[in-house]
Amino acid sequence: MLLQRLFWLISLWPSIYLIQKIIKRKDINCFDLILFFHLVYFSFCPLISKIDDFRYGEIKLFEATSVDVTFEMCYVMNVFYLILVLVDFAWSTSKYAKRYNLINITLCLRNISERFNLSNKWLILYYILLAIYSIGGFFIGAVTFDRREADLVGNDPRVLLISSLVGSIRVIVAIIITIYIYKRYKNKSITLFDKISAALFIATMLLQSRTFQIEVIFSSLLCLYSMNKYFANRKVAITGILLFALLYTTVFPFMQKYRELKKWDTYFGKVNYSLIDFDVVQRVLNGEASYYENNSSSRKLYLYSIAAKCVDVQPQYGSLTKLSVLYGIPSAIYKGKPQTASEDYIEKASGMYIDIADSIILFSIFDYGLIIAPIVAFLIFFSLLFVWDRIIRFFNKSKYNILVNIFGLQSVFIDSVRLEQSPDQFLGAFIRGILIILLLYFLSFILKSVWGIEQNKYIKG
């Protein structure tokens, strides 16, 4: 695999651009996040992986590491990287980079932090959201396992709405507690209760999946960088590397075993709704999780492997895009909406006939072919960011609400950093997002906490 590793190594060239932005203390935007996370997963992870890691579940996809396939995947990713770098550079040097919009994620966070008045009502809201997050998580888990045989969970709009709400709360809470604790620290007014609140959040997030943990960590880091760009210095970098090494070698494996045992306990009807199940902790320490872990699917490079397996498929030239849009329309509006969308087609066309690891890269390859897939992938990402920005801009015209703007930021943040997602869900996500925004306005009204009175001056046109 020497030649393949050379391809992946060369594909890391955009990292120089990203490092220079941090060194020069420039604002971070969503294009940077999309570039960074794709660079890490589609270039760096294959570079440091063994051939056995290129699999989908228990199915080894060694063709994903062949020279021809590796070259084709590197073509797709490098053109995608190039587009992102060029657009990022043009955006960062334009007037749009200095205006409030969701794409300028650190600028938005800085604007929010400046409006953020230190008050106990933020902690009240924090605990309310944390309670909703915990209760909603238990509900989703219970429904998922109760209805797993009927395969109804994925099509239940109530479950999808609650799942979207719970998922958004995770990053919202991370942003609120990070800004609150940092401003308390700067004012030298941190109390014991503040420390307990932060510790509770950390403990709660440790119980989540590795993907969710990474999202929370990066959203907190972006908050700190937006409030103090000199936060990212050599000392912090070394500390961050050591902390990540600790998480990767100790915390992540332990929590993966913990979640695996909890999953099987729930599967067999043994449900414990306590925040921390100390019985499961003891069983992990005793090595009981090894059996389930060894018999569970290994999906370290599943996104890369399935995309690489499908680089030479026959393009559909837009038919999957049309299908995804129609699938996202609610049944109440469009009675003839298709019951299956691009996911079902890709599963069958790939020859896997199992739940495929969806990604925008994979979708673009399937629908538009290898040559123009990078362009289409970028346009899909840009469309997501643009629509979320327009939605938040519309609501800000009536009254600026910090909580709603934080929700908008977490939406573009998640779409920028999460690699496994399907265009089939995008239209539904926008509709659920609007419903969640209305719920947040209602929550703000109930708490009499509609913060911020100034209107933002948005870009016209």
N, C-alpha and C positions, 0 to 999 in steps of 0.2 A: 504493500500500500504506500510505498514511498512517493510515487508520482501523484497519487491522490492527495497525500498529505501536503505536497508542494502546492497543489491547486488551492487547498483550503487555507494554507498559510498566506499565499498571495492575496486571497480574498479578504484578508484582515486589513487591507490598506486603509479603509475608511476610519479605522480606530485612530489614526494620526490626526485626522480632521476633528474628531470628537474630543481628543485630549487637548488639542490646541484651544478649542472653545472654552474648556474648563480652566486652562492655564490663564487665558486672557479674561476670565471672569465674565464671559458673555452669558446672556440669558439663554435658557434651555427651552426649546419648543417641542411640539409633538413629533416633528420630523426627526429630531435627534433621538427621541425615545424609540420610534419605529426602527430607525437605523441601528441603534445600539442592541436592542433585543433580538433582531433578526441576525445581526452580525455575530452575537454570542452563540445563538442556537444553530444557525445554518452554516457557520464557518468555524468558529472556535471549538464548539463541542465535537463535531466530527474529527477535527484535528487531533484532539487528545483522547479519542475513544478507540476501543478495540473493535475488531471486526464483528465479534459476537454482539456488540451493542446495536448493530444495524438490524433491527428486527421490528416486527409489529406484533405485540403480544408474544406468543410462543413461536410465531412464524418467523424464521430467519430469512431476511431479504438480502442475501449476499450480492444480488445484482445491483443493489444500491451503492456498492463500493467498487463496481467495475470502473475502469478508466473512462470509457465512453460516457457512462451515466454520470460519473462524477464531473466530467468536463461540462456536460449539458446543464447539470444543476448549478455549477459554478458560473456558467454563462448567465443563467436566469438571475442568480443572486447578485452577481457583480453589476449587471445592467440595472437591477433594482437599486443597489447601493448607489450607483452613479447618479441615477435620477434623484434620489433622496438628497445626496450631497449638493447637487447643482441647485435644486429647489430650495434647500435649506440655506445655502449661501445667498441666493437671490432674495429670499424672504428676509434673512437676517440683516441684509444691507438696505432694505427698502423701508418706506414709511410705515408699512404694516407691522413691522417688528416693534414699533414704539407705541402702538395703539392697543387698547384693551380688546382682546378677542381670545377665545379659548385655545387657539393654536399656540399663542405665546404663554405657555403654562406657568413659567416662573414669574412673569410679569403679572399675571392674574393673581397668583398666590400672594405676591407682594402687595398688590392692591387690596386684597382681602385682609391680609394681616394688618395693614395700616388702618382699616376700618374696625378692626377687632378690638373692642373695648374689654379690658379685663373685668369680668363680672362673674359672680357665682352662678348666674343663669346659664353660662356656658357649661359649667359642670353639671347642672341639672339636666340640660339638654343631652350632654354626653352620656349620662347614666340612663336616660330614657332611650336613646338610640342603642346603647349597649344592651339594654334589656330586650328591645325589639329584635336586635340581632340574634341574641341567644334563643329567645322563644321561637322566632321565625326559623332558625336553623334546626331546632328540634322538630318543628312541624314538617319541614321539608324532608328531613331524614325519616320521620315516621311514615309520611305519605309515600315516599319513594320505595321503602321496603314493603309496605302494606300492599302496594299496587304494582309491584315489580313484575308479577306474572302476567297481569293484564296489559302491560305496556301502555298505560294510559297517562302516565305522569307527564311525558314530554308534550302532550297535546292539551293538557288541562290549563286553561288561561289563568285560573286562580293560583295554581302552583307557580306558573311562570311569572305572574305579577309579584307574588311574595318572594320568589327566588331573586327577581331583579331588585326588589327593595332591600332584601337582606344583603345581597352582593354589593349594592351601592353603599350601604351603611358602613361596611368595613373600611373603605377608603375615606369616607366622610368623617368617621370617628378618628381615624389616624391623623387627618389634617387638623381637625379641631383640637385634639389633645396635644399635638406637636406645637401648633401656634400658641396655645394657651400656656403650656409649660415653658416654652422658650421665652415668651414675654414676661412670665413670672420670674424666670431666671435672670433676665436682663434688668428687671426692676428689683432684684434681690428680695423677692417676696414669696418664695416658694414655701408652702406649708406642708405639714405631715400629711394632710388629707390630699394635697396635690400629688405627693409621692405615691400614696396608696392608689390613687386613681390611675396614674401612669403604670404602676406595677400590675394592676388588675387588667389593664388593656394588653400589656405584654403577655401576661399569663393566658388571656383569652386567645390571642393571636397564635400562640405556640401550639394550640390545639387544632389549628387549621392546616390545610394542605400546604405543601412547599410552594406551590404557585401563588397562593393567597399570601403567604408570609413574605415572599419576594415583592409582591405588589405593595404591601403595607410598608415594608422597609424603604422601597424607592419613593413612595409618596411622601414619607416622612423626611427623607433626605432632600427631596425637591423643595419641601417647605423650608427647611433650614437653609438651603442654598439661596432660595428666593429672598429670605430675610437678611442673610449675611453671606455674600458671595465669597468672602475670605474664610468662611467656614471650611471650604474645601482646600485645606493646606496639606503639607507633607505629613504632619503628625496625624491628622484625621485620616489620611489615606492609609497610613500604616496601621492605625487602629482598626479601620474598616476592613482591611485585608485579613488581619488577625481574627477579627470578629466573624467574618464570613467563613474563614477556615474552621473556627470553632463550631459555627452553625452547621456547616457542610459535613464535618466529620463526626459530630456528636449529637447536636440537637435534632437536625433533620432526620437521621436514621432512627433515633429514639422515637420521635413523634410519628414517623411512618409506621413503625411497629405498633405503636399505641393505637393509631387510627385503624390499622389492619385488624387488630383484635376487637376494637369497638365495632367495626363493620360486621365481622362475623358473629359477634354477640347479638347484634341487632337482627342479623339474618336468621339466627336460631331462636329469636324471640326473647332474648335476655336484654332488656332495655334499661339503662340507667341514665336518668336525666340530670344527674349532678354535673357541675361544671368540670370537675376533675374526678375521674373514677380511679380511686386509689387501688382498688383490686386489680384493675387492668395494669396500672403502673407496676405493681408487684409482679404480675405475670410476665410483663416485658422484661423486668430485671432477672426473672428466673429463666428466661430464654424460650418461653412458650410461643412467642410470635414467630420464631424461626420456621416452624412448619408451614404456617399460612403464608409467610413471606416467600418461601421457596416455591410454593404452589400457586402463587399469584403471577399475573402477567408482568413481564419486564418490558417497559415502554420508554426507555431512556431517550432514544432518538426516533420515536414513532412518527413525529411530524416530518422529519427529514426523510425517513425510510420510505414512507408511503408516497411522498411527493416524488422521490427519486425513482420509485418503481413505475410511476405513471408519466414520466417525461415524454414518452413517445406515443401517447394516446391520440386518437382521432379528435381534433377540436370540434366543438359544437357551434362555434361562431355566434354566441349570444343567446342561444336557446336556454341555457341554464340560468343566465341572468334574468331572462323573462320569467322563467319558472320560479325563481327565488322571490321576485317581486310579487307575483300572483299568490304565492304561498304565504307571504307575510300579511296579506289583506285579511282582516277579520271576517269570519264566516257570516256575521250579521250584516256586513256590507256587500260581500261577494259570495253568493250562495254556491257558485260553481267553482270555488277555489280548489286547486289540486290538493289531494290528500298527502302526497309525497312531493319532495322537491329535489334539489341537486344532490343532497346527501345520499338519497336512495339510488339515484343514477350512478353516482361515483362509486358507491359500494359495489354495485353489480359490474360496472365497466372495468373496475380495477381488478376484478376476479377475487376479491376478498370475501364478499358476502357477509361481512360483519361490520359493526359500528366503526366507521372510518374516522381517523384523526383529522378533522377538517381544519383547513387553514386557507387564508386568502391566496397564498402562493399556489396551493394545490388546486383551488377553484379556478384560478386564472389560467393555469396550465391546461386543465380539462376543457374549459369553455373557449379559450382563444388560442391555444397552441403555444409551443415553446418560444417562438420568436417574439411575439408581442405580449406574452404573459407578464413580464416585468412592468410594462407600461400600464396594463390593466390593473395589476395589483396596486400600483401607486394611486391610480385614479379611484379605486375603491376606498383606499385609506383616506384620501383627500375628501371624498364625498362624505364619509362618516364624520370627519372633523367639521366640514362645512355645515352639514345639517344640524349637528349639535350646537354649533355656534349660533346659527340662525334661530334655533328654538329658544336658547337662553336670551338672545338679543330681543326676541319678541316679548318675553316676560319682563325683561328689564325696562321696557318702554313705559310700563304702568308704575312699577315701584321696584327699586333695587332691593334684593333680599340676599343676604350673605349665604344663607343655607342653600338656596336655589342655585346660586353661582358655584358653590362648592360641589353640588351635585353635578352641574355641567362640567366642571373640571374633572371630577372623578370619571365621568362618562368618556371624555376624550382620552384621559389617562389610561383607562382600562382598554379602550380600543387600540391604543398605541402600543401597549406593552404585552397584551395577551396574544399569543401566537395561535392558539387553538380556538378558532371561531369560524362560524359558517355564515355566508351572506343570506342564507335562508332565514336567519333570525333577526336581520338588521331592521326591517320595516316594523316588525313586532316590537323590537327594542325601543324604537322611537315612540311608538304609541304608548307603551308601558312607561317610558320616561316621562311623557307629558302627564300621565296619571300620577306618577310619583311626585312630580313637581307640584301638582295641585294638592297632594297630601302634605307636602312640606309647607306649603302656604297655610294650610289648615292647622298644622302643628304650630307654626309660628304665631298664628292668630290666637290659638288656645293659650299659648304661653305669653302672649302679648310681647313677643320678642321679634318684631320685624326690624332687623338691624340695618343701618345704613339708610341715609335719606337722599344722598346725591345721585343723580342720574349719571350713568356712564355715557361718554360720547363715543358712539360706535362709528365704524366706517360706513359711509354711505355707498350704496350700490352693491 
